[in-house]
Amino acid sequence: MWRYILRRIGLIFVTAFIILSLTYLLMKLLPMDKPLGRADVQLAYYENQVNLGYMVRVHYEKGSPRPASDVIVVNELDPSQPYLYNAVPVFQQYVSWIKNIFTKWHWGTSSVIEPGSPAMLVIRRRLPVSLKLNIWAMVVSVPLGFLFGIWAALKKNTLTDHIITIVTMVFISVPSFVIITFLMKWFGFDTNLLPTQWPSVLAPAWERFKGYIIPVACLSFGTIAGFTRMTRAELTEIMSSEFLLLARTKGLTKTQSVLRHALRNALVPLVPMIIGQFVGLLGGSMVLENLYGIPGIGSLFTEGITQKDYNLVMVVMSVYTMIGLFTTLIVDVSYGIVDPRIRMGARK
């Protein structure tokens, strides 16, 4: 098992290296905008680019013909003596980018959203918000999904089962951004019970708590429906198996046999689903964070793309890539934890 885990971790880093390398090279083919801010802010940004190895300063003497350059920053003290910079070749920038990550843990600098701030620092400020939101969504959705799934399995082919199945299919089919739009209209604009936008950090604790209700509910509806459907499907299949019929003949009630025997066997595919669903929530919260004004990495990712802040986009891509790849490993290992008969990487 440990040999299998170490081998998979090695493959994870190789895969991440390939994905991020291709992403970086493709990003550099996109048009780049000048950083926002005053001339001194722009100058500090380009000087940082020179120090990181992404650009070179062009020598220019006052009065001589201005040489060709990619970037011109006006000198506020002497406008006739501007600062000129050229971008180094893309492959050389890529080598410098890799070197800066491994030697300085420097992932670049934000040019638009927070000009001059290290991209990793911006991500560290935004990531806890997204994690809290998605953890609360999982805390709400997993117990309810199991509860409704068990209830539907115990009431198979009854009116209760049909109602749960119909509601489940509705919430699976409706996109999350449609749900949050209706929740904001009903509970925000119409009744004024909940805030229509994410409260600021200076708002009272009760207002900040209410700010979690709409996005957590929106993220939870689809997840609850997915867990309900999977739990019902697994339990109904196991409840017709021979070992469960044997448990019933020994005197256990239907509820006892389901909770003691059937549910444990049903957890084999359900536990990995819980882990995988967490990554799905992180990706799905991008639209919600933009609609509700949540300052998380989902909204940061879309802001970085639309405003061409590609250094921030690269860091967010790295976070999503590593979370996704390590999640696949945790999912595989969890099979052996839930069912001790399963051993990953064992020899035949």
N, C-alpha and C positions, 0 to 999 in steps of 0.2 A: 504493500500500500504506500509506504513512504517513498519507495523508488518511483512508483507511478506518479505521486504528487510532485516530486522534484522534477521529473521529466516533463510533466505538464506545465510547471512553472517556467521552465526553460523555453518551452514552445510558446507560452504566453508572451514572454519578453521578445522573442523573435517575431511573432505575429504583430505585436504592438509596434516594434521598430519598423516593419514593412509598411503598416498602415499609416503611421505618422510621417514616415519619410515621403511616401507618395502624396499625402495630404499637403505637406510643406511645399514640395516641388510644384504641385498644382496651384497652391495659393499664390506662389510667386509669379505665376503667369497671369494673375488677375490684375486689373488696373489698381494702382495705389494712390490714395489721396494724401495731401499734405496734412500733418497733424494740426489740430485746432489750437488756438491760443495766440498770445502775443508773439512778437518776433523772438524775444528772449526764451520763451517756452519752446518754440520751434527749434531754435538754435541748440538748446539743451538736449532736445530729443535727438537731433542729428549728430551731435557730438557723442551721445551715448551709442548711436548706431555705429559711429566710427570706432569707438572703443570696443564694441562687441564684434567688429570685423565684417559688418554688413555693408558699409559705405567707406569711401575714401574722400578726403578733402582735396579739392582742386586748387592748385596754387594760382593766384591771380594778383597781378601787380596793378596798382592804380594807374589809369591812363593807357594801359595796354589793351589790345582787343580781348573781349571776354571769351574765354574758351567754352567749348560745348560742355554742358553739365545737365544732370538730371534734376537737381534741386537748387533753387536760389533762395537764400534767406537774406532779407534786407537788413543791413547794418543800421540800427537806429541812430548810432552816434555819427556815422558817415555813410549816408545812402549810396554814394558813388563807389563805395568799397564793399560790395555784398559778399556773403559767404557762399561758396559754390561746393557742391558735393556730387559725387557720382556713385552709383550702386556698383558693387563688385559683381562678377559673374554669379549666376544663380547657384551653381554647384559649390563655388567657394563660400557663398553665404550659408549653404546647407552644412558644409563642414564646420564653419564657425558656430552655427546653431547647435550642432551636436556637441562640440567642444565646450560651449558655454553651459550646456545642461549638465554635463558630467563633471566639469571642473568647478563651476560657480553656482550651479543650480539656478541659472538665469534663463527664463523662458521668453525673454523679450519684454518690450515696454508698450503699454497702451498708448495709442496715438490719437484717439478720438474720444472714447468714453471717459477715461480718466487720464488725460495727457501727462506723460512723464512718470506714471506709476508703474511699478513692475507688474506684469500680467498675472503672475502667481499670487501676488498680494491681493489683487482685485478678486481673484477666484476664491481665495481663503475667506474673504469677507462675505461673499455671496453664497458659498456652498452650504454653510450651516442652515440657512433659511430653507433651501430645497430639501435638505436631509430631514429636518424637523417635519416639514409638511408631508413628506412621503412616509416617514416612520409612523406618524399619527394616522395616515390613511391605511397603512397595513394593520395597525393595532385595532382599528375599527372594522376593517373589511374581513380579516381572516376569521375571527370568532363568529361573526354574523354569517359569513359564507358557509362555514362548517355547520352552523346551527340550522340554517334553512335547507342545506343539502341533506342533512340527516332527517329533518322533519319531512321533506318531500319523499325520501326513500322509505321511511316508515309508513307514509300515507300513499304509497304507490297506487296510481290509477284511481285516486279519489279526487273529489273536487278541490281539496287543499293542494294536492300534487299538481293538478292542472293549472290552478291560479299561480302557484310559485313558478311553474315552467313558463307560463305566458309572460309574467313580469320579468323573469330572468332573460328571456329572449329579447324583450323590449329594451332593457338596459344594456344588453350586449350590442344591440344594433345601433342605438343612438349614440353619436359621437359626444365626447365629453365637453366640447366647447358649446354644443347645443344645450346640454344640461346646465352648465354654469350660466349661460345667458338667461335661461328661464329662472334659475335660482336668484340671480341678481335682480331680475325684474320683479319677481313675486315678493321676495323677502327684503330686498333693498329699496327699490324705487317705489313699489306699491304700498308696502306696509311699514317700511322704515324700521324693521326689526333688526336687521343686520347691516353692517357697512357695505357699500357698493365697491369700495376699493380697499386695498391692503392698508391697515392703519400704520402710522409712523411709529418709530421706536419711542417717541416722546408721548404717545397716547396713553391713557390709563390702562391698567392691566386688564380690566374687564372688556374694554374696547379691543385690545389686542387679542384676547381670547375669542371674542366674537368674530374677529377677522379670519380665524382658522376654520370656522364652521362651513362656509360656502365652498372653499377650495377642497377641504378634506372630504366633504360630502360628495362633491363632484368626482374626485379621484376614487372614492370608495364604491360608488354605485356599480360601475363596470366590473371592478374587482370582485365585489360581493357576488354579482351575477355569474362571473366565471367560476369562482370557487363553488357556488351552489350547484351549477351544472355538473362540474367534475365530481363533486362529492356524491351527488345523487347517482350519477352514472356508475361510479366505482362501487358504491354500496349495493345498488340494485343487482349488479352482476355478482358480487360476492355473496349476497344473501341467498342466491339460488345454488350455491356450491354445496358439495357433499359434507364438508367438515362443519359447516354452519347448521345443516340439517341434523347432523349428529349431536351438536350442542343443544339443539331444540329438543331432541328425543331424551336427553339427559335431564330435562326439567327446567332449562333456562327459558325465561320469557323472551318474546321477540325483541324487546328493548334491551334486555341484558345481553343477549347473544350479539346484537349489533354493536353495543358499546364496548363489550369485552373482547370480541373476536373479530368481527367484520371491520370495525373502524381501524384497527391496527394494520390490517392488510391493505385497506384503502389508502393509508398514509404513504405508501411507497411511491405512487406517482404524485401525490398531493403536496408533500413537503418540498420536493424540487420546484414545484409550481409556485410555491410561496416565495422562494428565493428569486426565481426568474421574474416573477411579477413585480418585485421591487425595482428592477432595472427598467421594466416596462413603464412603471409609474414615473420614474425620473425622466424618461423620454417623453411621455405623454404630458408632463407638466409644463412643457415649453409653451404651448398655446395658452394654457390656463394662467401661467405667470404673466404673460403679456396682457391678457384680457383683464385680469384682476389687479395688475400693477404690483406683482410680487417681486421683490428684488432678489431673485434667485439666479442660478446659473442657466436655467432654461431661457429666461428673458434676456440674460446677458449674451447667450449664444446668438439669438436672433438679432439683437442690437449690434453685435459685432459684425454680423454678415451684412446687414443693411447699411451700416455706417462705415464699412470697410476697415474695421479695426481687426486686422487678420492675426495679429499676435495673440489677442484674447481668444479668438476663434480656435487657434491651435491649442491653447491650454485647455479650453473646454472640451475640444475633441479628444485630447489626451486623457482627461478625467473620465469621459464617457467610455473611451476605448478600454482603459484599465479596469473600470468597474464591470463592464460587460464581459471581458475575458476572464477575470477572476471569478465572476459569478458562474460561468460555465464550469469551472473547476469545483466550486463549492457545491453546485448542483450534482455533479458526478459523485463527489465524496459522500454527499448526504444520502445517496441510495444505500451505501453500506452501513450508515448509522441507523437508518430506519429499519432496514432488514439485514441482520447480521450474516445472512447466508450469501449476500452479495459482497464480493471482494474485487475491487477495481485493480487491474493490472496483474492479476494472478496468472500463473502459468497453467497451461492445460495439463 
